[in-house]
Amino acid sequence: MLMTPGPTAVPEPVREAMSRELINPDVDPRFREIYGRVTERLATVYGVDSGGAENAGADDRGSAATAERDVVVLGGEGILGLEAAVASLVEPGTEVLCLSNGLYGEGFADFVESYGGEATLVAAPHDEPLPLDALDEALAADDADFDLATTVHCETPTGTLNDIDAALDRIEAADGEILTVVDAVSSLGGVAVPTDRIDVCLGASQKCFSAPPGLATAAVSDRAWAAMEERDPHSLYANFLPFRDVSDEFPYTHLTTEVVALDAALDLWLAEGLDAVRERHESAAARCRERGAALGLETVPDSERSSPTVTAFRVPGRAAELQERLREAHDVVLATGLGESADDILRVGHMGHNARVDRVEETMDALEAVL
């Protein structure tokens, strides 16, 4: 039983969709219909109105607070979305504020520097909230002239759900012209995301949608498109611009099977309904932490900051051992931590198809037996 925080278990209807006869995305008009349906459904998940990429106005910088966004789907694992956002908006000399309390937040700074931008990393330890006071100081500095700000909604390695509304309040108040990029890969679909306040909001197929890994999604504002047009990114693959208008053709052969799978996964998501999906994630998370507390396990952030999509338990020096014993003795697969905390954190992914109390109970029964 795969209970990792992505890739998640893929339900049978999605697997069945993947087994159908292959559609050639370059010549078969059915694929364009499927892609269009996927982007429309994703707009519902993102909570925005999709204007359709081919209809977006390149000269209208708009506002980050408008509810209309173009939703695009790139062929590549979720990390492609993070790099493509930076590659599409950053050039040598671009000033970027990277707000972080985890590995993926810090990773944004690495991407910025690799594309010649000037990254200012405003960071807190991985088990603490976003450093909002330090953010205020960075925004108020005499030499502050940021073009872009990045942050992460759910830091999966620690199971932390960040209060990005508070960060966005400060960024908007300091300078309404700063573009915002948010990694919502591990929250989108299971948690409310304030997409209407974000210029580029990133998601992926393999997390709360329970589709296979292979697709990066994004909801992009008009003013972000305008900035990309001015930037004229050089990359073909790590680039959102070629997907702005796909009415005539796609920039490369799309990942047909993954798009069909995501379409089937969104069928399930929308049939269940937004409120029901979120309630299911909350219930599964609450039960996981209740069972963990009964076993004497501590979560990495406190319960108020833990994400409904993943729980990270502190198991100093034991994560790899417990992971192996769970897999071999109980056929339950969990994830360890990442980076310096790799052997100190054991993570249960109750997201997407796995956000069900019965699956959590089976997982925690196995963990109890191993402990």
C-alpha positions in Angstrom: 0.0 0.0 0.0 1.6 3.2 -1.2 1.1 5.9 1.4 3.8 8.3 0.4 3.2 12.1 -0.1 3.5 11.7 -3.8 3.5 9.9 -6.0 0.3 8.6 -4.5 -1.6 5.4 -5.2 -3.5 5.7 -8.5 -7.1 4.5 -8.4 -8.4 1.8 -10.8 -10.5 4.2 -13.0 -7.3 6.2 -13.7 -5.3 3.1 -14.4 -8.0 1.9 -16.8 -7.9 5.2 -18.7 -4.2 4.8 -19.1 -4.6 1.4 -20.7 -6.7 2.7 -23.6 -5.4 2.9 -27.1 -2.8 5.6 -27.5 -3.9 8.9 -29.1 -1.4 10.8 -31.2 -1.4 14.3 -29.7 0.1 15.9 -32.8 -2.5 14.8 -35.3 -5.6 13.5 -33.5 -8.2 16.3 -32.7 -9.5 14.2 -29.8 -6.4 15.1 -27.8 -7.0 18.8 -28.1 -10.5 18.2 -26.7 -9.1 16.3 -23.8 -6.4 18.9 -23.1 -9.0 21.6 -23.2 -11.3 19.7 -20.8 -8.4 19.1 -18.4 -7.5 22.8 -18.3 -11.1 23.8 -17.7 -11.4 21.3 -14.9 -8.2 22.4 -13.3 -9.5 26.0 -13.3 -12.3 24.7 -11.1 -9.8 23.1 -8.8 -7.6 26.2 -8.7 -10.7 28.2 -8.0 -10.3 30.6 -10.9 -12.1 31.5 -14.1 -10.1 30.3 -17.1 -10.0 32.8 -20.0 -8.4 30.3 -22.3 -4.8 30.7 -23.1 -5.3 31.5 -26.7 -7.6 34.4 -25.8 -5.3 36.1 -23.2 -4.3 39.6 -23.9 -0.5 40.1 -23.9 -0.6 43.8 -23.4 -2.9 43.7 -20.3 -0.8 43.5 -17.2 -4.0 43.2 -15.2 -3.7 42.5 -11.4 -2.7 39.6 -9.3 -6.1 40.0 -7.5 -8.2 39.3 -10.6 -9.9 35.9 -10.6 -9.2 35.1 -14.2 -6.2 32.9 -14.9 -5.0 30.8 -17.8 -4.4 27.2 -16.8 -1.7 25.3 -18.6 -0.3 21.7 -18.4 3.3 21.0 -19.2 4.8 17.6 -19.9 7.1 17.0 -17.0 7.2 16.2 -13.3 6.1 18.9 -10.9 9.6 20.3 -10.4 9.5 21.3 -14.0 6.8 23.9 -13.1 9.1 25.4 -10.5 12.0 25.7 -12.9 9.8 26.9 -15.7 8.3 29.7 -13.6 11.8 30.9 -12.9 13.1 30.4 -16.4 10.1 32.3 -17.8 10.3 35.3 -15.5 14.0 35.6 -14.5 16.9 37.0 -16.5 20.3 38.3 -15.4 19.7 41.2 -13.0 16.2 40.2 -12.0 15.7 40.8 -8.2 13.9 37.9 -6.6 12.8 37.5 -2.9 12.7 33.9 -2.0 10.6 33.3 1.2 11.4 29.9 2.7 11.1 27.6 5.7 12.0 24.4 3.8 13.9 22.6 1.1 11.6 23.6 -1.8 11.5 27.2 -0.7 15.3 27.3 -0.7 15.3 25.5 -4.0 13.7 28.5 -5.6 16.8 30.6 -4.8 19.0 28.0 -6.5 16.8 28.2 -9.7 16.9 32.0 -9.7 20.7 32.0 -9.5 21.1 29.4 -12.2 19.2 31.7 -14.6 21.3 34.7 -13.7 18.9 36.3 -11.2 19.7 37.9 -7.9 18.1 35.9 -5.1 17.5 37.3 -1.7 16.7 34.3 0.5 14.6 35.2 3.6 14.6 31.9 5.5 13.5 30.3 8.7 14.5 26.9 10.1 12.5 24.0 8.6 10.4 23.4 11.7 9.4 27.1 12.1 6.7 29.3 10.4 7.6 31.5 7.5 9.7 34.4 8.8 7.2 37.2 8.3 9.2 39.8 10.4 12.3 39.2 8.3 10.1 39.5 5.2 8.9 42.9 6.4 12.5 44.0 6.9 13.6 42.7 3.4 10.7 44.5 1.8 11.4 47.8 3.7 15.1 47.8 3.0 16.4 50.9 1.2 17.8 48.9 -1.7 14.7 46.7 -2.0 13.6 46.6 -5.6 12.1 43.1 -6.1 10.6 42.0 -9.4 9.4 38.7 -8.2 8.7 36.8 -4.9 8.6 33.0 -4.5 7.3 30.8 -1.7 5.9 27.4 -0.9 2.4 26.6 0.3 3.0 23.1 1.6 6.6 22.1 2.4 6.2 18.4 2.0 9.5 17.3 3.6 8.1 18.5 7.0 4.4 18.4 6.4 4.1 22.1 7.0 1.2 24.1 5.5 2.3 27.8 5.4 0.2 30.8 6.0 0.9 32.4 2.6 -2.0 34.8 2.9 -0.1 36.7 5.5 3.0 36.8 3.3 1.0 37.9 0.3 -0.5 40.7 2.3 2.9 42.1 3.1 4.2 41.7 -0.5 1.1 43.4 -1.9 1.3 46.2 0.6 5.0 46.8 0.0 4.8 47.0 -3.8 1.8 46.0 -5.8 4.1 45.4 -8.8 6.0 42.4 -7.4 5.0 39.2 -9.2 4.3 36.2 -7.0 5.1 32.5 -7.7 3.8 29.9 -5.3 4.6 26.2 -5.2 1.2 24.6 -4.3 2.2 21.2 -5.7 1.4 19.3 -2.4 -1.7 21.2 -1.4 -3.6 21.9 -4.6 -6.6 19.7 -4.8 -6.7 18.9 -1.1 -6.4 22.3 0.5 -7.8 25.7 -0.4 -5.1 27.8 -2.2 -5.5 31.6 -2.7 -4.8 31.3 -6.4 -6.6 34.6 -7.1 -3.8 36.4 -5.3 -0.9 34.5 -7.0 0.6 35.3 -10.4 1.9 31.8 -11.1 0.4 29.1 -8.9 2.0 25.7 -9.5 0.6 22.2 -9.1 1.3 18.6 -10.3 -0.5 15.4 -11.3 1.0 13.0 -8.8 -0.1 14.6 -5.5 -3.7 15.3 -4.5 -5.1 14.3 -7.9 -3.7 10.7 -7.6 -2.6 10.6 -11.2 0.8 9.3 -12.3 3.8 11.7 -12.1 4.6 13.4 -15.3 2.5 16.6 -15.6 3.2 20.1 -14.1 0.2 22.5 -14.0 0.1 26.3 -13.5 -2.5 29.0 -13.3 -1.0 32.1 -14.8 -2.1 35.8 -14.5 -2.2 38.3 -17.3 0.6 40.4 -15.8 2.8 37.3 -15.5 2.2 36.5 -19.2 3.1 40.1 -20.0 6.4 39.9 -18.0 7.2 36.6 -19.8 6.7 38.3 -23.2 9.1 41.1 -22.1 11.6 38.5 -20.9 11.4 36.3 -24.0 12.7 33.1 -22.3 15.3 31.2 -24.2 14.4 27.7 -22.9 12.0 25.6 -25.0 11.1 23.0 -22.4 11.3 25.0 -19.2 9.1 27.8 -20.6 5.4 28.6 -20.1 5.1 30.9 -23.1 4.8 28.2 -25.8 1.7 26.9 -23.9 0.0 30.3 -23.9 -1.7 29.6 -27.2 -2.0 26.0 -28.3 -4.9 26.5 -30.6 -2.8 25.5 -33.6 -0.3 23.2 -32.2 1.6 22.1 -29.0 5.2 23.1 -28.6 6.3 19.5 -28.4 4.6 16.0 -28.4 2.6 16.1 -25.2 2.5 13.2 -22.7 -0.8 11.7 -24.0 -1.2 8.9 -21.5 -0.5 11.2 -18.5 -3.0 13.8 -19.8 -5.7 11.1 -20.3 -5.0 9.8 -16.8 -5.3 13.3 -15.2 -8.6 13.8 -17.0 -9.9 10.6 -15.5 -8.5 11.6 -12.0 -10.3 15.0 -12.3 -13.5 13.1 -13.2 -13.3 11.5 -9.7 -12.3 14.7 -8.0 -15.2 16.7 -9.4 -17.8 14.0 -9.0 -16.9 13.9 -5.2 -17.0 17.7 -4.9 -14.7 20.4 -3.5 -16.1 20.4 0.0 -16.2 16.6 0.3 -12.6 16.3 -0.9 -11.3 18.8 1.6 -13.3 17.3 4.5 -11.9 13.9 3.6 -8.3 15.2 3.7 -9.0 16.9 7.1 -10.5 13.7 8.6 -7.7 11.5 7.4 -5.0 13.9 8.7 -6.8 14.2 12.1 -7.0 10.5 12.5 -3.3 10.0 11.5 -2.1 12.4 14.1 -4.5 11.0 16.8 -3.0 7.6 16.2 0.5 8.9 16.1 0.0 10.8 19.4 -1.3 7.5 21.0 2.0 5.9 19.9 4.0 8.7 21.5 5.0 10.2 18.1 5.5 14.0 17.7 4.7 15.8 14.5 7.4 18.1 13.1 5.3 21.3 13.1 2.5 21.7 15.6 -0.9 20.4 14.6 -2.1 23.9 13.6 0.7 24.2 11.0 0.5 20.6 9.7 -0.9 20.1 6.3 -4.1 18.1 5.7 -2.2 16.3 3.0 0.9 14.9 4.8 2.0 14.1 8.4 5.7 14.1 9.3 6.5 12.2 12.5 9.8 12.7 14.4 11.7 9.4 14.7 15.3 10.5 15.3 17.7 8.2 13.6 15.1 5.5 12.9 13.3 6.6 9.7 15.1 4.3 7.2 14.8 1.3 9.5 11.1 1.9 10.1 10.4 2.4 6.4 12.2 -0.8 5.5 10.4 -2.9 8.2 7.0 -1.4 7.2 7.6 -2.3 3.6 8.9 -5.8 4.2 6.6 -7.0 7.0 3.4 -5.1 6.2 3.7 -4.1 2.5 3.1 -0.4 3.5 5.3 2.1 1.9 6.0 5.4 3.7 8.5 8.2 3.0 11.4 9.3 5.1 12.5 12.9 5.4 14.7 14.7 2.9 18.2 16.4 3.2 19.7 16.6 6.7 16.5 15.2 8.3 16.3 12.1 6.0 16.6 9.6 8.9 14.8 11.7 11.5 11.4 12.0 9.9 8.8 9.4 8.7 6.1 10.8 6.5 2.6 9.5 5.9 1.0 10.8 2.7 -2.8 11.1 3.2 -3.5 13.0 0.0 -5.6 12.3 -3.0 -6.9 8.7 -3.2 -5.1 7.9 0.1 -6.9 10.6 2.1 -9.3 8.0 3.6 -9.6 7.1 7.3 -9.6 3.3 6.6 -6.3 3.6 4.7 -4.8 5.7 7.5 -6.0 3.1 10.1 -4.3 0.3 8.2 -1.1 2.3 7.9 -1.0 3.2 11.5 -1.8 -0.4 12.6 1.3 -1.4 10.7 3.4 1.3 12.2 2.1 0.4 15.7 3.1 -3.2 15.1 6.6 -2.2 13.9 7.2 0.1 16.8 
